[in-house]
């Protein structure tokens, strides 16, 4: 029997599951790891003799895609911020579950429709703001904090909208403004920090999360409108 090379047990899983696994691994491994979870696209020349080995995947050929994945424990400096972000996240998730159950029991169908119109994008903006809390100490270049401060401000606006009594039930679509600003802010972070791989990694991830989140929400709104028109 011929021996075969070991196979990554997750390689056959759907890509979105692999992305979620690596995202969770990064969150649990501290902010340095989060900044190092980044996808880098590169063209590998065919005449290269040495294989390109990066993170968990390697490429050796004319054209390749490589992914960097580095996991490390939080440092003593950013550990308190990681713990604070985790605790805040747990509290917000608990509040969201309690709020959702209460709203379903006490609000009219029209109010629930108004709630769904804004809830997912604003919750995503708030989650990203909490997730970026440790970057206050991780990133040492002052200009690299600009996007984080804007994300914190947008997260505060989202928090007020989601938790202020009655505000989330108003028939106002503010999510395009908040989510759009968050997307542009993360894109600006990439442009500002593109020469610093240790800092720009998190911006690539938050920009991707916002872009995918906006696309999902637009799809859900479109489906809901189609079903409403059909009925």
N, C-alpha and C positions, 0 to 999 in steps of 0.2 A: 504494500500500500504506500502510495506516495504521500509524503507529508505536505500539507498545505499551510500557507501563511495564515496566522490568526485573523479572524474577521471581527471587526467592531460590531458588537451585538446590536447597536442602534443604527447601523448603516442601512438596514432594510426598512426602518420606520419612516413614516411620512416626514417630509422636511419640516412642517410646522411643529411637529412633536419634538424634533431635534432642537429647533430654535427655542422652544419653551424650556426644554431641559437645560440648555446652556445658559439661558437667561436666569433661571432660578439658581443655577450653580454660581453664576456671577454675583447675584444679590447676596447669597449666603457666604460668599468668600471675601466680602469686603470691597471697598471702593477701588483699591489698586487693581483687583482682578476685573472689576466692572469696566474700568478704563482700558483694560487689555483685551476685552472681548470685542474683536472687531474683524470684519471681513475685508481683506485686501485683494484686489484683483491685479493680476500680473501676467504679463506675457513672458513665457519661458522659451528662449531660443532653442531650436532643435539641435544645435550643435553643442549644447551644454552637456558636459560629461557628468557633473555631479547632480544627484537628485536634489530637488527642492523639498526640504522637510520643514514644515512649519506647524507648530501646535500639534493637533491630532491628525492632520491630513498632510500628505505629501504629493507633489506633482512632478513628473519627469517626462517632458515631451515638448511638442511644438507650441502648444497653447495650454495654459493651466489656470485653475482657480485655486487659491490657497486660503486657508482660514487659520488665523492666529487664535489660540485659546490658552490662556495662562491663568492658573488658579493659585492664589496665595492667600494666606490668612491676613486679617486686618492688622494694621500696625497699632502700637499703643496710642499713637496720636489720634488716629481717626476711629478707633474702636468705640469711644463714647458716642460719636456721631452716628456710627452704624447702628449701635444699640438704640439710640434715640429715634432714628428713622424707622427701624423695625417696629418699635413700640407704637409710634404714631400711626404707622401703617396698619397694625393690628387693631388699634382703637377705631380707626376710620372704617375698616372693613366691618367691624362689629356694629358701628353706628349705621352703616349703609344697610346691613341686613335687617336691623331693627326698624329702620325708617321705611324700608321697602314693605315689610309686613304690615306696618301701621298704615301706610298710604293705601295699600290694597284694600284694607278693611274699612277705611274711613273716607276715602275720596271717590268722587264720581268718575265714570269712564272718561269724560272729557278732560278732567283734571289729570288723569293718569296719562292720557295721550300727550298733553302739554308737558308733563314731566319727562316722558320718554324722548321728546324732541331734543332736549338739551343734555340729558343725564350722562349718557355714555362718554361723549367727548370731554365734558367738563370733569368727570371722574378720572378720565385718563390724564388730563392736564394736571389735576391735583396729585395723582399718583406719581407722575414724573417729578413734580416739584419735591415731594417727600423723598423720593429715591435719590435726588441730587443733593440732599442735605450734606452728606459727607464730603462733597466736592469743595466745600468751604475751606477745608484744611488740606485737601489732597492737592488741589491746583494752587501753585505758588505765584504764578504770573498774574498781576492785577487785571490786565485786560481780558484774561480768560474767565474772569468771574462775571463779565457783563451778561452773558446769556443765562447763567444761573440766577442772577438777581432778577432778570425779567421773568424767568420761569417761576421763581418764588412769588413774584407779584401776581402773575396770572393764576397761580395755584391759590393764592389768597382770595382772588375774585371768585374763582370756581368754588372755593369752600363756602364763602358767604352765600352764593347763589344756591348751593345744594342744601345748606343747613338752615338758612334763615326761614322762619315760619311763613309758609305760603308763597315764597318767592319762586320756588321751582315749579309751581303750578301755573304761572302766568303764561299766556299764549304769545310768547316772544321768543324768536329763534336767535339767541345770542351765541350759540355754539360756533357758527362760522367765524365770528370775530375772535373769540378766545382761542379756538383750535388753530385758526389761521395764523394768529400772532405767535402761538407756541411753535408751529411748524417753521415759520420764518426765523424765529429766534434760534432754534436748533440748527437751521441752515447757516445762520450768521455765525454761530459757534464753530461750525465746521470750517468756514472760511477764515475765521480769526485764528483758529488753533491748528490749522492743517500742517504746520511745520513741527508740531509737538505731538508725536504719536501717543505719548502717555496721557495727554489731556483730551485729544480729539476723539478717542475711542468711544467714550460715553456719548458724545454728540452724534456720532453715526447711529448709535443704538436708539437714542431718544428721537432723532429725526425719523428713523425707520418706523418706530412704534407709532408716532403721530401720523405719518403718512398712511400706514396700514389701518390705523384706527379711524381716520377720516373716511377712507375708502369703504370700510365696513359699515360705518354709520350711514353714508350716502346710499349704499346698497339696501340697507334695512329700511330707510325712509322711502326709497323708490318702490320697494316691494309693498310697503304698507299703503302707499298712495295707489298702486295698481289694484290692490285688493279692495280698497275703499271705493275706487271707481267702478270696479266690477260688481260690487254689491249695491 
